[in-house]
């Protein structure tokens, strides 16, 4: 039960939820009766409703995808600004500029072949760990 501390608001919320539940229950019962009594008409009604929903979904799909992409870009820009602002706030302007110079130097002198050795090392470690786990699991099954 929702309790806001105001009895009038609590009663209004309770009455609204009960009314919605009652209306939805009645609609489901009548729809079920409609399906049982008139299956041919019900199937046609469902097909028409599905076609209308599909038409508007396809019609608005581009707008939906476009708005999702724009919202994602806006969120990315906001989070980037927040990230850099916090970085400057926590590290200070002088440390931020030195960090930025170090990042630029690292990325300008980056050699992808150096990372390949690390990946191979991690792969060997993962294979060794999997072998140990497999032996342990086989031992557990035997017991």
C-alpha positions as CSV (number, residue, x, y, z in Angstrom):
1,X,0.0,0.0,0.0
2,X,1.3,3.4,-0.9
3,X,1.6,5.8,2.0
4,X,2.4,9.4,1.2
5,X,1.4,10.7,4.6
6,X,-1.6,12.5,3.3
7,X,-4.8,10.5,3.7
8,X,-6.6,12.3,0.8
9,X,-3.7,11.6,-1.6
10,X,-3.5,8.0,-0.4
11,X,-7.2,7.5,-1.0
12,X,-7.0,9.0,-4.5
13,X,-4.1,6.8,-5.4
14,X,-5.8,3.7,-4.0
15,X,-9.1,4.5,-5.8
16,X,-7.3,5.2,-9.1
17,X,-5.4,1.9,-9.0
18,X,-8.5,-0.1,-8.0
19,X,-10.5,1.6,-10.8
20,X,-7.8,0.9,-13.4
21,X,-7.5,-2.7,-12.2
22,X,-11.2,-3.2,-12.4
23,X,-11.5,-1.7,-15.9
24,X,-8.6,-3.8,-17.2
25,X,-10.1,-6.9,-15.7
26,X,-13.5,-6.2,-17.3
27,X,-11.8,-5.5,-20.7
28,X,-9.9,-8.8,-20.5
29,X,-13.0,-10.7,-19.6
30,X,-15.1,-9.2,-22.4
31,X,-12.3,-9.7,-24.9
32,X,-12.1,-13.4,-23.8
33,X,-15.8,-13.7,-24.3
34,X,-15.6,-12.0,-27.7
35,X,-12.9,-14.5,-28.7
36,X,-14.9,-17.5,-27.6
37,X,-18.3,-16.3,-29.0
38,X,-17.1,-14.8,-32.3
39,X,-13.8,-16.4,-33.3
40,X,-13.9,-15.4,-37.0
41,X,-14.7,-11.7,-36.3
42,X,-12.1,-11.7,-33.4
43,X,-9.4,-13.0,-35.7
44,X,-10.2,-10.3,-38.3
45,X,-10.2,-7.6,-35.6
46,X,-6.9,-8.8,-34.3
47,X,-5.4,-8.9,-37.8
48,X,-6.6,-5.3,-38.5
49,X,-5.3,-4.0,-35.2
50,X,-1.9,-5.8,-35.9
51,X,-1.8,-4.3,-39.4
52,X,-2.5,-0.8,-38.1
53,X,0.2,-1.1,-35.3
54,X,2.7,-2.5,-37.9
55,X,2.0,0.3,-40.3
56,X,2.6,3.0,-37.7
57,X,5.6,1.2,-36.3
58,X,7.2,0.9,-39.7
59,X,6.2,4.5,-40.6
60,X,7.8,5.9,-37.4
61,X,10.7,3.4,-37.2
62,X,13.1,5.9,-38.9
63,X,12.1,8.6,-36.5
64,X,12.5,6.3,-33.5
65,X,16.0,5.1,-34.6
66,X,17.0,8.7,-35.4
67,X,15.9,10.0,-32.0
68,X,17.7,7.1,-30.3
69,X,20.9,7.9,-32.2
70,X,20.6,11.7,-31.4
71,X,19.9,11.0,-27.8
72,X,22.9,8.7,-27.6
73,X,25.2,11.3,-29.1
74,X,23.9,14.0,-26.7
75,X,24.4,11.6,-23.8
76,X,27.9,10.8,-25.0
77,X,28.8,14.5,-25.3
78,X,27.4,15.3,-21.8
79,X,29.3,12.4,-20.2
80,X,32.5,13.4,-22.0
81,X,32.2,16.9,-20.7
82,X,31.4,15.6,-17.2
83,X,34.4,13.3,-17.4
84,X,36.9,16.0,-18.5
85,X,35.4,18.5,-16.0
86,X,35.9,16.0,-13.1
87,X,39.4,15.2,-14.4
88,X,40.3,18.9,-14.3
89,X,38.7,19.4,-10.9
90,X,40.4,16.4,-9.3
91,X,43.8,16.6,-10.9
92,X,44.1,20.4,-11.3
93,X,44.8,22.2,-14.5
94,X,48.6,21.7,-14.5
95,X,48.3,17.9,-13.9
96,X,45.5,17.7,-16.5
97,X,47.7,19.3,-19.2
98,X,50.6,17.0,-18.2
99,X,48.3,14.0,-18.3
100,X,47.0,15.0,-21.7
101,X,50.6,15.5,-23.0
102,X,51.5,12.0,-21.8
103,X,48.4,10.5,-23.4
104,X,49.2,12.2,-26.7
105,X,52.8,11.1,-26.6
106,X,51.8,7.5,-25.8
107,X,49.3,7.3,-28.6
108,X,51.6,8.9,-31.1
109,X,54.4,6.4,-30.3
110,X,52.0,3.4,-30.0
111,X,53.1,0.2,-31.7
112,X,50.4,-2.4,-32.2
113,X,52.9,-5.2,-32.3
114,X,53.9,-4.6,-28.7
115,X,50.3,-5.5,-27.7
116,X,50.4,-8.7,-29.6
117,X,52.9,-10.2,-27.2
118,X,50.8,-9.3,-24.3
119,X,47.7,-10.9,-25.9
120,X,49.7,-14.1,-26.6
121,X,50.9,-14.1,-23.0
122,X,47.3,-13.7,-21.7
123,X,46.2,-16.5,-24.1
124,X,48.8,-18.9,-22.8
125,X,47.8,-18.0,-19.2
126,X,44.2,-18.6,-20.0
127,X,45.0,-22.0,-21.6
128,X,47.0,-23.0,-18.6
129,X,44.1,-21.9,-16.2
130,X,41.6,-23.9,-18.3
131,X,43.8,-27.0,-18.2
132,X,44.1,-26.7,-14.4
133,X,40.3,-26.3,-14.2
134,X,39.6,-29.2,-16.5
135,X,41.8,-31.5,-14.4
136,X,40.1,-30.3,-11.2
137,X,36.7,-30.9,-12.8
138,X,37.6,-34.4,-14.0
139,X,38.9,-35.2,-10.5
140,X,35.6,-34.0,-9.0
141,X,33.6,-36.1,-11.3
142,X,35.6,-39.3,-10.5
143,X,34.9,-38.8,-6.8
